[in-house]
Amino acid sequence: MITTHPAYPELREISQRTGKNVHILLEEKLEELRKEAAEKKAAKLGKKAGDIEFGLTELTKDLHFYPDLHGKAGLKTLKSSIHQYVYDREPVTTG
């Protein structure tokens, strides 16, 4: 799946230039994104990023990836889809 992504040629070029494996580069990018998101979340909470738990799964918690590797009848051109669900609502209280 990585080699068919539109950004793969750029990733491969960076890999060749730096001598790092593409998987290592992707891991480093994910860690960079995780740190940035943790800092934003911590700032909202009035804390420091190191004071909160924020794993890689937090980056995609609202995304669902549906890989359709075999195709469906009537949807032969669909290869996969990504859906983003956000469940931000106030808690329901009962009286």
N, C-alpha and C positions, 0 to 999 in steps of 0.2 A: 504494500500500500504506500510505502514511503516513496518508492521510485516513480509512481504515477502521479504524485502530487505536483502541482504547477511550480512550487518553490524548490523542488528537488534539484534542478540544475544549479541553483544558487548555493544550496547546501553542499552539493558535491564540490563546487568550486572552493568554498570555504574550507572544506575537509582537505582538499588537495593542497591549498595554500598553507594551512596550519599544521597539517600532518596528523590531525585528529580524526578518529572514526566518526562517521555521520551519527551513529547512535550516541556517542559521547557528546557531540555537539547538541543534539536534541535534549539529552539529559541536562546539560548545562543551561540550556534555554528554559526548560521547565523549572529548574531551580530558581533562575532569575525571575521568572513570572510568579512563582510561589512567594518569593521574598517580597516582591512589589505588592502583591495582593494581601499578604500578611500585614505589611506596613499600613496599607489603607484600612484594613479591618481594625487593626489595633488603634489607629488614630480615631476611628469612629467610636471606639470603646473608651478612649482616653487612656490607653495603655501603650506600652512599647511592644514591638513585634515579637521580641523574645519572651514576652510574658504570656503569650497566648499560644495555644496549639493550632497549627495551620498546616495540614498535610497537602500533598499534591491532589488528593481527591477533592479538596475544596475548590480547585480550579474548574472542575467539570461537574460539580454536584447538581447543576440545573440542566445538564445536557444528557440526552439519551441518543446513543448511536445505534441505528438499526442496519446491520450489514445484511444485504440481500444478495448473497453470493450465488444463489441458484436461480434467481428470477422468479417472478410470479406470472401467472396467466394474465394477460392484459397489461402487464407492467414490465414488458421485456426490456425496456431501456433503463429501468430503475436499478441502479447498482447498490445504492445505500442511501440513507438519509440521516440527517441530524436534526433533532428536535430539541428546542429549549423550553423547559418548563420552569416557571417561577411560582413558588407557592408562598408568597409573602402576604399573609393576612393576619389580622388580629385574632387572638385566641377567642374562642366562643365560650361565653360564660352562661351558665344556667342559673335562674333565680329560684 
